[in-house]
Amino acid sequence: MAEIAPANFVDQSVVPGDVVLDLTEMANQTIKLGGGLRQDCDAIAAMKAGTLRFSRPNKYWVETSQKRYVPCVEDSVLGIVVDSKADNFLVDIKGPSLAFLPVLAFEGGTRRNIPKFEVGTLLYVRVVKANPGMNPELSCTDAGGKAAEYGSLKDGYMFECSTGLSRMLLSSPTCPVLAALGRNISFEIAVGLNGRVWVNATEADKVIIVANAIMNSESLSGVQQIGMVDKLLKKINDLAT
């Protein structure tokens, strides 16, 4: 049986110890490592079982369907405020430890305009530091210091899912379940790579439809996702008539 070359590992199943990238063959490239990968000299190896994924221009990660989230720099996640201190908010992001959100980590943040978040506030934030053995650090700005889409999420409904489903929802082009829902329902969505999803719409029943469709989509193919949404919407319409 021929050995799979590291470059061909993308979209293939990997197990801990598999060397998925050889940096000696990528001398002129800069790459970013996401969850499930580690560097050992010139070799990039898998740390957990899953599927090796690649997104342009240069990010690799191992996609798994798990509940536990391991923070990685540049991940966008949904966090819940659990406490506030003089300099930081303590935020639960489903990781091994609580994360810090500095009170100045906001667009134009100064000591005079520190935001006030109550315990339980849901935030869409970016991971800016994720060192082993240390609490992760978060920010409510993009890499350019702008608020962008980050900040508190009001109203709506938040539910938890696997990290694999979160990545599927964030895939490009738009995953079939979201595309099918978007053709029929107007709604807002924020997806965290930590396995949390927030949905909001003008009517509560639309929020329930979207949330249920997303939660039922993980084990379905693209065609099956579209069929599932069509059946769900038809059932709802039949009940309304």
Secondary structure, DSSP 8 states (H G I E B T S, - for coil): -----GGGGTTSEE-TT-EEEEGGG-TT---EE-TTEEEETTEEEESSSEEEEEETTTEEEEE---S-----TT-EEEEEEEEE-SSEEEEE-SSSS-EEEETT-STT--GGG-----TT-EEEEEEEE--TTS--EEESS-TTS--TT-EE--SSEEEE--HHHHHHHT-SS--HHHHHHHTT---EEEEETTTEEEEE-SSHHHHHHHHHHHHT-TTS-HHHHHHHHHHHHHHHHHHH-
